[in-house]
Amino acid sequence: MELPQAGMTALLADDLAAAQAATGVELGPLFIGDRAKWLWNYRLKQLEVEPEAAAWIARIVVAEPEDVVVGYTGFHGPPDADGMVEVGYTVDPAYQRRGYATAMLGALLERAEREPAVRVVRASISPDNVASLATVAKFGFAQVGDQWDDEDGLELLFELPIK
């Protein structure tokens, strides 16, 4: 389910009740931690200049049939001029090692495949993030390089052609 701007704004203010009212689901501490706040602030600024990105950038992941929020996911934005989208996914530590990251990435790839403008999906992952490295390997992503990110440090770049 999409995380609306009102939800992101409430999360930045540490107002879980307002965020839950905006989303209709119970959100936990994962959504108001420092890392998440950085992300919601970044995404809100992105939406100011690129409102059409809303459908791409922030989604709440609810596990079924338990009906429990297990994390958040999305793309870094709509497809760029080359047809590339970059994925991001975060699983609540309480739900890690249960296949949710694999399910999240699978859902993102299905979304990308349905979009005619998408030709390649990228993932940027810390070399120390063994779980995410294994997750992208399951889907056949190939390492295409690396980059330095001011927020995250060294990241390995992986890509998967879609069309």
LUMSELO-654587 format. One line per 2 residues: number of its first residue (from 1); for each residue y, z, x of C-alpha. Coordinates in pm, 1 decimal, padded with zeros to 6 digits. Example, Ala and Ser with C-alpha at 12.3 -4.5 7.8 and 13.67 -1.06 7.14 Angstrom:
// residues 2
1	-00450.0/00780.0/01230.0  -00106.0/00714.0/01367.0
This chain:
// residues 163
1	00000.0/00000.0/00000.0  00347.7/-00083.3/00122.3
3	00560.0/00200.6/00258.8  00895.9/00137.8/00089.0
5	01234.2/00189.9/00253.5  01294.6/00497.9/00036.9
7	00972.7/00646.4/00172.2  01069.1/00576.9/00533.6
9	01413.2/00727.7/00477.4  01259.8/01041.7/00327.6
11	01013.0/01070.9/00615.8  01298.7/01053.4/00865.9
13	01454.7/01350.0/00682.9  01124.0/01544.5/00694.9
15	01115.3/01528.6/00316.0  00745.4/01478.9/00243.2
17	00797.4/01549.2/-00128.4  01048.3/01263.5/-00162.3
19	00829.3/01033.3/00048.1  00530.8/01115.5/-00169.4
21	00739.3/01047.3/-00482.0  00840.8/00708.7/-00337.3
23	00483.1/00614.8/-00248.2  00271.9/00790.2/-00509.2
25	00032.2/00928.9/-00248.3  00005.9/01252.6/-00052.9
27	00134.7/01206.4/00301.1  00067.6/01449.0/00585.0
29	00213.5/01548.3/00920.4  00109.4/01217.2/01081.2
31	00397.0/01055.3/00892.0  00669.4/01290.3/01017.7
33	00571.8/01341.9/01381.3  00801.7/01223.7/01659.2
35	00612.9/00896.8/01709.1  00617.9/00818.3/01337.7
37	00987.4/00904.7/01307.3  01065.0/00667.8/01593.5
39	00870.3/00396.8/01408.4  01034.8/00453.6/01067.3
41	01379.2/00451.4/01226.9  01295.0/00128.5/01411.3
43	01155.2/-00035.0/01095.7  01455.9/00063.8/00883.1
45	01689.1/-00093.6/01139.9  01466.7/-00401.6/01143.4
47	01492.2/-00430.8/00764.6  01871.7/-00420.0/00781.6
49	01872.5/-00752.4/00967.2  01541.6/-00894.1/00842.6
51	01477.9/-00776.3/00482.0  01202.2/-01035.4/00440.6
53	00993.2/-00835.2/00690.6  00928.7/-00561.1/00432.6
55	00600.8/-00713.8/00316.9  00472.8/-00721.1/00674.9
57	00575.7/-00410.6/00862.1  00464.9/-00080.1/00711.7
59	00162.9/00001.3/00501.3  -00006.1/00327.4/00411.9
61	-00384.7/00322.5/00444.2  -00575.2/00498.9/00167.2
63	-00952.4/00536.6/00205.3  -01161.1/00465.4/-00102.5
65	-01333.1/00617.8/-00290.7  -01201.2/00943.7/-00142.3
67	-00842.5/00843.4/-00229.1  -00712.0/01006.2/00089.0
69	-00443.2/00875.4/00324.9  -00599.8/00813.2/00666.9
71	-00314.7/00641.7/00852.7  -00063.1/00361.6/00855.9
73	-00066.1/00003.7/00970.6  00125.6/-00320.6/00965.7
75	00256.9/-00609.3/01166.1  00558.4/-00588.5/01393.5
77	00720.6/-00847.6/01169.8  00657.0/-01178.7/00997.4
79	00518.3/-01469.7/01199.8  00748.7/-01587.2/01478.4
81	00837.3/-01952.0/01545.8  00504.1/-01998.3/01728.6
83	00301.5/-01851.3/01441.1  00229.3/-01523.9/01618.8
85	00211.8/-01182.3/01453.5  00148.1/-00853.3/01631.3
87	-00062.6/-00580.4/01472.7  -00019.9/-00206.0/01482.8
89	-00240.8/00066.2/01338.5  -00251.7/00444.8/01358.1
91	-00535.3/00662.8/01233.2  -00472.4/01028.9/01152.7
93	-00657.4/01233.8/01419.5  -00847.5/01413.3/01141.5
95	-01006.6/01078.9/01045.1  -01066.3/00917.7/01383.1
97	-01409.8/00798.8/01496.5  -01509.2/00706.1/01139.9
99	-01443.0/00330.5/01145.4  -01098.4/00337.2/00988.7
101	-00927.5/00157.0/01279.4  -01186.4/-00119.4/01252.8
103	-01126.8/-00143.9/00878.3  -00748.4/-00145.7/00928.5
105	-00761.3/-00421.7/01186.9  -01003.6/-00619.2/00970.6
107	-00762.9/-00597.2/00676.9  -00471.0/-00706.7/00896.0
109	-00670.7/-01005.4/01018.1  -00761.3/-01100.7/00660.7
111	-00391.8/-01087.1/00570.5  -00303.8/-01302.6/00871.1
113	-00572.2/-01556.8/00780.4  -00427.4/-01595.2/00429.4
115	-00081.7/-01674.3/00566.8  -00044.3/-02045.6/00651.9
117	00228.7/-01978.1/00911.0  00006.5/-01749.8/01124.1
119	-00176.6/-01913.1/01412.7  -00244.4/-01618.7/01645.1
121	-00265.6/-01240.1/01617.6  -00158.1/-01020.4/01908.4
123	-00237.0/-00657.3/01990.5  -00067.1/-00461.1/02268.1
125	-00269.1/-00160.1/02381.9  -00234.1/00108.1/02647.9
127	-00503.0/00070.0/02916.4  -00595.8/00434.3/02844.5
129	-00659.4/00376.7/02473.8  -01033.9/00324.1/02497.1
131	-01085.1/00337.2/02120.0  -00833.8/00059.2/02045.2
133	-00963.5/-00150.5/02332.9  -01311.0/-00127.5/02177.8
135	-01172.9/-00205.7/01833.1  -01005.1/-00532.3/01934.1
137	-01315.1/-00629.8/02134.6  -01522.2/-00611.3/01813.0
139	-01308.7/-00888.3/01666.2  -01312.2/-01114.9/01972.1
141	-00956.8/-01062.8/02097.4  -00908.9/-01191.0/02453.7
143	-00675.4/-01032.8/02707.1  -00390.7/-01271.2/02786.1
145	-00173.1/-01053.1/03008.3  00019.1/-00729.4/03017.6
147	00372.1/-00603.7/02968.2  00589.2/-00299.3/03025.1
149	00715.9/-00135.8/02706.9  01005.5/00110.1/02742.2
151	00857.6/00328.7/02467.2  00485.7/00306.6/02552.0
153	00465.4/00210.4/02920.8  00207.1/-00040.5/03042.9
155	00038.7/-00236.7/02765.9  -00243.1/-00488.4/02786.1
157	-00189.1/-00793.5/02564.9  -00472.6/-00932.5/02356.4
159	-00469.9/-01234.6/02127.5  -00697.1/-01385.0/01866.2
161	-00644.1/-01740.8/01738.9  -00651.7/-01760.2/01358.3
163	-00627.5/-02132.1/01291.8
